[in-house]
């Protein structure tokens, strides 16, 4: 039991708490330098693929899941326990000190850092009353001659107890913030969804009708969703939004200046009403829509090309699918699409699978051509002024009937390597252009839409984190401004009716400004003039 007691005393010391706080800040560094799974799984996968064995070691050390790792959680819990263990005994000690009268005056006040002696022209009773009046805002204790160490009536006064109180409140605020953050991670949820907006550039606008509505009613409605351990996804705040457009403002050099998306929204029972009656909101970067306790952020954007495949029998399939921006400056993007042929053309299921169409390639919002023959597609500007598509077209089994999830940004490499998909053409298409394949099938690039990336965030502890931070800041300022100091006054009646005054002062913390305050108390008690108004004669002894 002795070692447990020692371990507890070590853990609950302020030195240990400071060390753990520093260690927590140090442990958070990998979370800001390395990609995190909670933020972007694909970035983590790319990092592991590019860095091999080193990245695998990082993964075993949970460096890609820093803030949910075992070791980070352990430091967090130890810090919280350490702070609570520091605060409780300090709070009790502070309470006892608050209730304890100021200590008696030392025998020799002349040995105090600040001291002064003088004679009051008033009687003992008048000087005593004046001293009590001057120290009205101080915590005062009187000691009779038989109680005083020097055998003289004395007054002990102390001020600045609130400094320690502010210090305790600061640490309580820190613990409250840690608890609020931990509670927030249990009850939060955050989802990302890509919505292709109504605005776009098309050769045939009738071919690109699509839903621009999103409802926060189920985790399955999100493209990615993560939540705290106590959130099962069945109690999301119900609301819906409709994305009408997306506008990006660019400087002449292509730098983005502002992103804007006009949306309409409704919550609760209003979702069932006519969408034309929904409320409108102009969503901008760092200006989220606050609705039903959630926040909807405009996170990013990209482009979604529209491609139509028409088979020889006249039937067609049209898809609008977002491409991944590989160049975040001029938004050269990559992606893939898969098309299943009409059932009537190939009654046999196996034959139909062998005639699926798949495309993979690049999209440029403002096309520029490079290379010896001008066949390499590049993007010259991030805005969509002259869209183009450079694609490889494949025929074969695209994996649509396997039941396995497929990447929307690339085709399955195993299908290409095995020959299940055979490349039959490589083409560059401007908006409205088509290519006819060997069997009479045509592939048309209709145009493109801009998509917006919306993030829905819910954190019930956010307000408490803010309150805790404000309490910490205000109490820290208070602990720095408040100075704890003590003053002792001995009064001894003289035979001529006057009163001998001896004073001593001690600053329990920083002495800055205490000398001036002590001087002021002395002059006020003895009714002495301001030293600036008299000649430079020493009125009292003072170090």
C-alpha positions as CSV (number, residue, x, y, z in Angstrom):
1,X,0.0,0.0,0.0
2,X,2.9,2.3,0.6
3,X,4.0,2.3,-3.0
4,X,0.4,3.0,-4.1
5,X,0.3,6.0,-1.8
6,X,3.6,7.3,-3.2
7,X,2.4,6.8,-6.7
8,X,-0.8,8.8,-5.9
9,X,1.2,11.6,-4.4
10,X,3.4,11.7,-7.4
11,X,0.5,11.6,-9.9
12,X,-1.4,14.4,-8.1
13,X,1.6,16.8,-7.8
14,X,1.5,20.0,-9.8
15,X,4.9,19.1,-11.3
16,X,3.5,15.9,-12.7
17,X,0.4,17.7,-14.0
18,X,2.6,20.2,-15.9
19,X,4.7,17.3,-17.3
20,X,1.6,15.5,-18.5
21,X,0.3,18.7,-20.1
22,X,3.5,19.1,-21.9
23,X,3.5,15.5,-22.9
24,X,-0.1,15.8,-24.2
25,X,1.0,18.7,-26.4
26,X,4.0,16.8,-27.6
27,X,1.8,13.7,-28.4
28,X,-0.5,15.8,-30.6
29,X,2.4,16.8,-33.0
30,X,2.1,13.6,-35.1
31,X,-1.6,14.2,-35.5
32,X,-0.8,17.5,-37.2
33,X,2.1,16.2,-39.3
34,X,0.7,12.9,-40.5
35,X,-2.7,12.2,-42.2
36,X,-5.3,10.9,-39.9
37,X,-7.9,8.3,-40.7
38,X,-10.7,10.2,-39.0
39,X,-10.2,13.1,-41.5
40,X,-9.2,11.3,-44.7
41,X,-8.8,7.6,-45.1
42,X,-7.6,7.9,-48.7
43,X,-4.7,10.2,-47.7
44,X,-3.6,7.6,-45.1
45,X,-3.8,4.8,-47.7
46,X,-1.7,6.9,-50.2
47,X,0.9,7.7,-47.5
48,X,1.2,4.0,-46.5
49,X,1.6,3.0,-50.2
50,X,4.3,5.7,-50.8
51,X,6.4,5.1,-47.7
52,X,6.4,1.4,-47.3
53,X,7.9,-0.1,-44.1
54,X,8.2,3.2,-42.3
55,X,4.5,3.9,-42.8
56,X,3.6,0.4,-41.5
57,X,5.6,1.0,-38.3
58,X,3.7,4.4,-38.0
59,X,0.5,2.5,-38.4
60,X,1.4,0.0,-35.7
61,X,2.2,2.9,-33.4
62,X,-1.3,4.3,-34.1
63,X,0.2,7.5,-35.5
64,X,-2.5,7.7,-38.1
65,X,-5.1,7.6,-35.3
66,X,-3.4,9.8,-32.8
67,X,-6.4,11.3,-31.1
68,X,-8.2,8.0,-30.6
69,X,-5.0,6.0,-29.9
70,X,-4.5,4.1,-26.6
71,X,-1.4,6.1,-25.6
72,X,-3.0,9.5,-26.3
73,X,-6.1,8.5,-24.3
74,X,-4.0,7.3,-21.5
75,X,-2.1,10.6,-21.3
76,X,-5.4,12.5,-21.4
77,X,-7.0,10.4,-18.6
78,X,-3.8,10.7,-16.4
79,X,-3.7,14.5,-16.9
80,X,-7.4,14.8,-15.9
81,X,-6.9,12.6,-12.8
82,X,-3.7,14.5,-11.9
83,X,-5.4,17.9,-12.2
84,X,-8.4,16.7,-10.1
85,X,-6.0,15.3,-7.5
86,X,-4.2,18.7,-7.4
87,X,-7.3,20.8,-7.2
88,X,-9.2,19.0,-4.4
89,X,-6.5,19.3,-1.6
90,X,-5.6,22.8,-2.8
91,X,-9.2,23.9,-2.6
92,X,-9.5,22.5,0.9
93,X,-6.3,24.3,2.0
94,X,-7.5,27.5,0.4
95,X,-10.8,27.3,2.2
96,X,-9.0,26.8,5.5
97,X,-6.7,29.7,4.8
98,X,-9.7,31.9,4.0
99,X,-11.3,31.1,7.3
100,X,-8.1,31.6,9.3
101,X,-7.5,35.1,10.6
102,X,-4.4,36.9,9.4
103,X,-1.3,35.9,11.3
104,X,0.1,37.9,14.2
105,X,2.7,40.5,13.6
106,X,6.3,39.4,13.8
107,X,8.3,40.7,16.8
108,X,10.6,42.9,14.8
109,X,8.7,44.8,12.0
110,X,11.9,46.6,11.1
111,X,13.2,43.4,9.5
112,X,10.3,43.3,7.1
113,X,11.0,44.1,3.4
114,X,8.9,47.2,3.8
115,X,8.7,49.0,7.1
116,X,8.0,52.5,8.5
117,X,7.7,54.3,11.8
118,X,6.1,57.5,12.8
119,X,3.9,59.4,15.3
120,X,0.3,60.2,14.9
121,X,-1.0,63.5,16.3
122,X,-4.2,61.8,17.3
123,X,-5.1,59.7,20.3
124,X,-4.8,56.0,20.4
125,X,-8.5,55.4,20.0
126,X,-8.7,57.9,17.0
127,X,-5.7,56.3,15.4
128,X,-7.1,52.8,15.9
129,X,-10.4,53.8,14.3
130,X,-8.6,55.5,11.4
131,X,-6.5,52.3,10.8
132,X,-9.6,50.2,10.7
133,X,-11.2,52.6,8.3
134,X,-8.2,52.6,5.9
135,X,-8.1,48.8,6.0
136,X,-11.8,48.4,5.4
137,X,-11.3,46.3,2.3
138,X,-8.7,44.1,3.9
139,X,-9.2,41.0,6.0
140,X,-8.3,42.3,9.4
141,X,-7.5,40.7,12.8
142,X,-6.9,42.6,16.0
143,X,-4.5,41.4,18.7
144,X,-4.4,42.9,22.2
145,X,-1.0,43.5,23.9
146,X,-1.2,40.2,25.8
147,X,-1.6,38.4,22.4
148,X,1.0,40.3,20.4
149,X,4.6,39.1,20.2
150,X,6.0,42.5,21.2
151,X,3.4,43.2,23.9
152,X,1.7,46.1,21.9
153,X,-1.7,46.4,20.4
154,X,-1.5,45.4,16.8
155,X,-3.6,45.0,13.6
156,X,-2.9,42.3,11.1
157,X,-4.3,42.7,7.6
158,X,-4.1,40.7,4.4
159,X,-5.4,41.1,0.9
160,X,-5.2,39.2,-2.3
161,X,-6.8,35.9,-1.3
162,X,-8.6,35.9,-4.6
163,X,-5.3,35.2,-6.4
164,X,-5.2,31.7,-5.2
165,X,-9.0,31.4,-5.9
166,X,-8.3,32.6,-9.5
167,X,-5.6,30.0,-9.8
168,X,-7.9,27.3,-8.6
169,X,-10.6,28.4,-11.0
170,X,-8.1,28.3,-13.9
171,X,-7.3,24.7,-13.1
172,X,-11.0,23.9,-12.7
173,X,-11.6,25.5,-16.1
174,X,-8.9,23.4,-17.6
175,X,-10.4,20.2,-16.2
176,X,-13.8,21.3,-17.3
177,X,-12.5,21.8,-20.8
178,X,-10.9,18.4,-20.9
179,X,-14.1,16.8,-19.7
180,X,-16.2,18.7,-22.2
181,X,-13.9,17.7,-25.0
182,X,-14.0,14.1,-23.9
183,X,-17.8,14.2,-23.6
184,X,-18.1,15.9,-27.0
185,X,-16.1,13.0,-28.6
186,X,-18.7,10.6,-27.2
187,X,-21.8,12.4,-28.5
188,X,-20.5,14.1,-31.6
189,X,-21.2,13.2,-35.2
190,X,-19.8,14.5,-38.4
191,X,-20.7,13.6,-42.0
192,X,-19.4,14.6,-45.4
193,X,-21.6,14.6,-48.5
194,X,-21.0,15.7,-52.1
195,X,-23.9,17.3,-53.8
196,X,-23.8,18.0,-57.6
197,X,-25.4,21.4,-58.0
198,X,-27.9,22.5,-60.6
199,X,-25.5,24.9,-62.3
200,X,-23.3,23.6,-65.0
201,X,-22.2,23.7,-68.7
202,X,-24.0,21.3,-71.0
203,X,-24.5,20.6,-74.7
204,X,-27.8,18.9,-73.9
205,X,-29.2,20.2,-70.6
206,X,-32.1,17.7,-70.7
207,X,-29.7,14.8,-70.2
208,X,-28.4,15.9,-66.8
209,X,-31.4,16.0,-64.4
210,X,-30.2,14.9,-61.0
211,X,-31.1,15.3,-57.3
212,X,-29.6,18.2,-55.5
213,X,-31.3,17.5,-52.2
214,X,-29.6,16.1,-49.0
215,X,-31.3,15.0,-45.8
216,X,-29.7,14.6,-42.4
217,X,-31.8,11.6,-41.4
218,X,-29.5,8.6,-41.7
219,X,-25.7,8.0,-41.8
220,X,-26.3,6.1,-45.1
221,X,-27.1,9.5,-46.7
222,X,-23.5,10.6,-46.2
223,X,-20.5,9.8,-48.4
224,X,-18.5,9.5,-45.2
225,X,-19.7,9.5,-41.6
226,X,-18.0,9.2,-38.2
227,X,-19.5,9.6,-34.8
228,X,-18.8,9.1,-31.1
229,X,-19.2,5.8,-29.3
230,X,-22.6,6.8,-27.9
231,X,-24.1,7.8,-31.2
232,X,-25.8,5.0,-33.1
233,X,-27.1,7.2,-36.0
234,X,-30.8,6.8,-35.2
235,X,-31.2,10.2,-33.5
236,X,-29.8,12.6,-36.0
237,X,-31.4,16.0,-36.0
238,X,-33.7,15.8,-39.0
239,X,-33.3,18.5,-41.7
240,X,-32.9,18.7,-45.4
241,X,-31.1,21.1,-47.7
242,X,-31.3,21.7,-51.5
243,X,-28.1,23.0,-53.2
244,X,-29.1,25.4,-55.9
245,X,-25.7,26.4,-57.1
246,X,-22.0,26.8,-56.4
247,X,-20.0,29.9,-57.3
248,X,-16.3,30.3,-57.0
249,X,-14.7,33.7,-57.3
250,X,-11.1,33.7,-58.6
251,X,-8.4,36.3,-58.9
252,X,-6.8,36.7,-62.3
253,X,-3.9,34.4,-61.3
254,X,-6.4,31.6,-60.5
255,X,-6.3,31.9,-56.7
256,X,-9.6,31.3,-55.1
257,X,-11.1,34.3,-53.4
258,X,-14.5,33.0,-52.1
259,X,-16.8,30.0,-52.4
260,X,-20.5,30.5,-52.2
261,X,-23.5,28.1,-52.4
262,X,-27.1,29.2,-52.3
263,X,-29.2,26.6,-50.5
264,X,-32.7,26.1,-49.2
265,X,-33.4,24.2,-46.0
266,X,-36.2,22.9,-43.8
267,X,-36.2,21.1,-40.5
268,X,-38.6,18.9,-38.6
269,X,-42.1,18.6,-40.0
270,X,-41.4,21.5,-42.4
271,X,-39.4,18.9,-44.5
272,X,-42.8,17.6,-45.8
273,X,-43.8,21.0,-47.1
274,X,-43.4,22.3,-50.6
275,X,-39.6,22.9,-51.2
276,X,-40.4,26.3,-52.7
277,X,-41.5,27.5,-49.2
278,X,-38.2,26.4,-47.6
279,X,-35.9,29.1,-46.1
280,X,-33.0,30.3,-48.2
281,X,-29.4,30.8,-47.0
282,X,-26.2,31.9,-48.7
283,X,-23.6,29.5,-47.5
284,X,-20.0,30.7,-47.6
285,X,-16.6,29.5,-46.3
286,X,-16.4,30.0,-42.5
287,X,-20.1,31.1,-42.5
288,X,-21.9,27.9,-41.7
289,X,-25.6,27.3,-41.7
290,X,-26.7,26.6,-38.1
291,X,-29.8,24.5,-38.0
292,X,-31.4,22.1,-35.5
293,X,-28.3,22.2,-33.3
294,X,-26.0,21.2,-36.2
295,X,-23.7,23.3,-38.4
296,X,-23.5,22.9,-42.2
297,X,-20.1,24.0,-43.6
298,X,-19.1,24.5,-47.2
299,X,-15.9,22.6,-47.3
300,X,-14.8,22.4,-50.9
301,X,-15.8,21.8,-54.5
302,X,-14.9,20.0,-57.7
303,X,-16.4,19.0,-61.1
304,X,-18.7,16.2,-62.1
305,X,-18.6,15.4,-65.9
306,X,-21.7,14.1,-67.6
307,X,-21.2,11.2,-70.1
308,X,-23.9,9.5,-72.2
309,X,-23.4,6.0,-73.8
310,X,-25.8,5.1,-76.6
311,X,-25.9,1.5,-77.9
312,X,-26.7,0.6,-81.5
313,X,-30.3,-0.2,-80.6
314,X,-30.9,3.4,-79.6
315,X,-31.0,2.9,-75.8
316,X,-28.7,5.1,-73.8
317,X,-27.4,5.5,-70.2
318,X,-26.3,8.9,-68.8
319,X,-24.2,9.4,-65.7
320,X,-23.0,12.5,-63.9
321,X,-20.2,11.6,-61.5
322,X,-17.8,13.6,-59.5
323,X,-14.1,13.5,-60.4
324,X,-11.3,13.8,-57.8
325,X,-9.3,17.1,-58.0
326,X,-5.7,16.0,-58.4
327,X,-4.5,19.5,-59.0
328,X,-6.0,21.9,-56.4
329,X,-4.7,24.9,-58.3
330,X,-6.3,24.5,-61.7
331,X,-8.5,21.5,-60.8
332,X,-7.3,18.9,-63.3
333,X,-9.4,16.0,-62.0
334,X,-9.5,12.2,-62.5
335,X,-12.3,9.7,-62.3
336,X,-14.1,6.7,-63.7
337,X,-17.6,5.6,-64.8
338,X,-19.2,2.2,-65.5
339,X,-22.2,1.6,-67.8
340,X,-24.4,-1.6,-67.9
341,X,-25.8,-2.3,-71.4
342,X,-29.5,-2.6,-71.9
343,X,-30.9,-6.0,-70.9
344,X,-32.7,-6.4,-74.3
345,X,-29.5,-6.4,-76.3
346,X,-27.9,-9.3,-74.4
347,X,-30.4,-11.7,-73.0
348,X,-27.7,-13.9,-71.6
349,X,-26.3,-12.6,-68.3
350,X,-22.7,-13.7,-69.0
351,X,-22.7,-12.0,-72.4
352,X,-24.2,-8.8,-70.9
353,X,-21.4,-8.7,-68.3
354,X,-18.8,-9.0,-71.1
355,X,-20.1,-5.9,-72.8
356,X,-20.2,-3.4,-70.0
357,X,-18.6,-0.1,-70.9
358,X,-16.1,1.6,-68.5
359,X,-14.2,4.8,-68.9
360,X,-11.3,6.3,-66.9
361,X,-9.5,9.5,-67.5
362,X,-9.0,13.2,-66.8
363,X,-11.3,16.3,-66.8
364,X,-10.1,19.9,-67.2
365,X,-12.4,22.8,-66.6
366,X,-10.3,25.0,-68.9
367,X,-8.6,22.8,-71.4
368,X,-5.0,23.3,-72.5
369,X,-3.1,20.9,-74.7
370,X,0.5,19.9,-74.4
371,X,2.8,17.3,-76.0
372,X,4.3,17.0,-79.4
373,X,0.9,16.5,-81.1
374,X,-1.1,18.5,-78.6
375,X,-2.8,15.4,-77.2
376,X,-2.0,15.7,-73.5
377,X,-4.8,17.4,-71.5
378,X,-4.0,20.0,-68.9
379,X,-6.0,22.6,-67.1
380,X,-5.1,26.3,-67.5
381,X,-7.6,27.8,-65.0
382,X,-9.8,26.5,-62.2
383,X,-13.0,28.0,-63.5
384,X,-15.1,26.1,-66.1
385,X,-14.7,28.1,-69.3
386,X,-13.7,25.4,-71.8
387,X,-14.2,21.9,-70.4
388,X,-12.6,18.8,-71.9
389,X,-12.4,15.1,-71.2
390,X,-9.4,12.8,-71.9
391,X,-10.5,9.2,-71.4
392,X,-9.6,5.5,-72.0
393,X,-12.7,3.5,-73.0
394,X,-12.9,-0.2,-71.9
395,X,-15.3,-3.0,-72.7
396,X,-15.8,-6.1,-70.6
397,X,-16.6,-7.1,-67.1
398,X,-16.5,-3.8,-65.1
399,X,-17.4,-5.6,-61.8
400,X,-20.9,-4.1,-61.6
401,X,-22.4,-7.5,-60.6
402,X,-19.9,-8.6,-58.0
403,X,-21.6,-6.9,-55.1
404,X,-18.2,-5.4,-54.0
405,X,-17.8,-1.7,-53.5
406,X,-16.2,0.1,-56.4
407,X,-14.1,3.2,-56.4
408,X,-15.7,6.1,-58.2
409,X,-12.3,7.6,-59.0
410,X,-10.6,4.6,-60.7
411,X,-11.3,1.2,-62.2
412,X,-10.3,-2.0,-60.5
413,X,-6.7,-2.5,-61.5
414,X,-7.1,-6.3,-61.2
415,X,-9.7,-6.3,-63.9
416,X,-7.4,-4.4,-66.2
417,X,-4.4,-6.7,-65.5
418,X,-6.4,-9.9,-65.9
419,X,-7.9,-8.8,-69.2
420,X,-11.5,-8.8,-67.9
421,X,-11.6,-5.2,-69.2
422,X,-10.1,-4.5,-72.6
423,X,-9.2,-1.0,-73.7
424,X,-10.8,-0.3,-77.1
425,X,-10.1,3.5,-77.5
426,X,-8.4,6.5,-76.1
427,X,-10.0,9.9,-77.0
428,X,-10.0,13.5,-76.2
429,X,-13.5,15.0,-76.1
430,X,-14.5,18.7,-75.9
431,X,-18.0,19.5,-74.6
432,X,-20.6,18.1,-77.0
433,X,-18.2,15.8,-78.9
434,X,-18.8,12.1,-79.4
435,X,-16.8,9.0,-80.4
436,X,-18.2,5.9,-82.1
437,X,-16.8,2.6,-81.1
438,X,-16.2,-0.5,-83.3
439,X,-19.7,-1.9,-82.6
440,X,-21.6,1.3,-83.3
441,X,-21.8,2.4,-79.6
442,X,-21.3,6.1,-79.1
443,X,-19.8,7.9,-76.1
444,X,-20.7,11.6,-75.7
445,X,-19.3,14.2,-73.3
446,X,-22.3,16.3,-72.6
447,X,-20.7,18.8,-70.2
448,X,-20.1,19.1,-66.5
449,X,-21.5,20.4,-63.3
450,X,-19.8,21.8,-60.2
451,X,-20.2,19.8,-57.0
452,X,-20.0,21.2,-53.5
453,X,-18.7,19.3,-50.5
454,X,-20.9,19.9,-47.4
455,X,-20.0,18.9,-43.9
456,X,-22.6,18.4,-41.2
457,X,-21.1,18.7,-37.7
458,X,-22.8,18.2,-34.3
459,X,-21.0,18.7,-31.0
460,X,-23.2,19.3,-28.0
461,X,-20.2,20.1,-25.8
462,X,-18.9,22.9,-28.0
463,X,-20.6,25.6,-25.9
464,X,-19.1,24.1,-22.7
465,X,-15.7,24.1,-24.3
466,X,-16.0,27.8,-25.1
467,X,-17.3,28.6,-21.6
468,X,-14.4,26.7,-20.0
469,X,-11.9,28.4,-22.2
470,X,-13.3,31.9,-21.3
471,X,-13.3,30.9,-17.6
472,X,-9.6,29.8,-17.9
473,X,-8.7,33.0,-19.7
474,X,-10.4,35.4,-17.3
475,X,-9.1,33.5,-14.2
476,X,-5.6,33.5,-15.6
477,X,-5.8,37.3,-16.1
478,X,-7.1,37.7,-12.5
479,X,-4.4,35.5,-11.0
480,X,-1.8,37.7,-12.8
481,X,-3.3,41.0,-11.8
482,X,-4.2,40.2,-8.1
483,X,-1.3,40.5,-5.7
484,X,-1.4,38.9,-2.3
485,X,0.2,41.2,0.4
486,X,0.2,41.6,4.2
487,X,0.5,44.6,6.4
488,X,1.0,44.9,10.2
489,X,0.3,48.0,12.3
490,X,1.4,48.4,15.9
491,X,-0.1,51.3,17.9
492,X,1.3,52.4,21.2
493,X,-0.2,55.4,23.2
494,X,2.3,58.0,24.2
495,X,2.2,60.1,27.4
496,X,1.5,63.3,25.5
497,X,-1.7,61.9,24.0
498,X,-0.2,61.1,20.7
499,X,0.2,57.5,19.2
500,X,3.4,55.8,18.1
501,X,2.9,53.9,14.8
502,X,5.1,51.1,13.5
503,X,4.2,49.4,10.2
504,X,5.6,46.4,8.3
505,X,4.6,45.1,4.9
506,X,5.2,41.8,3.0
507,X,4.3,40.9,-0.5
508,X,3.4,37.2,-0.8
509,X,3.9,37.3,-4.6
510,X,5.3,39.8,-7.0
511,X,6.3,43.1,-5.2
512,X,5.6,45.2,-8.3
513,X,3.5,48.2,-7.1
514,X,3.4,47.1,-3.5
515,X,5.9,49.7,-2.3
516,X,3.7,52.5,-3.6
517,X,0.6,51.0,-2.0
518,X,2.4,50.6,1.3
519,X,3.6,54.2,1.2
520,X,0.1,55.4,0.5
521,X,-1.3,53.5,3.5
522,X,1.4,55.0,5.8
523,X,0.8,58.5,4.6
524,X,-3.0,58.2,4.9
525,X,-2.8,56.7,8.4
526,X,-0.5,59.5,9.7
527,X,-2.2,62.2,7.5
528,X,1.1,63.1,5.8
529,X,1.2,65.2,2.7
530,X,2.1,63.7,-0.7
531,X,5.9,63.6,-1.0
532,X,5.7,65.4,-4.4
533,X,4.3,68.4,-2.6
534,X,7.1,68.8,0.1
535,X,10.8,69.1,0.0
536,X,12.9,65.9,-0.1
537,X,12.9,65.3,3.7
538,X,12.7,61.7,4.7
539,X,9.4,61.2,6.4
540,X,9.9,57.6,7.5
541,X,12.4,54.7,7.3
542,X,11.6,52.3,4.4
543,X,13.6,49.8,2.3
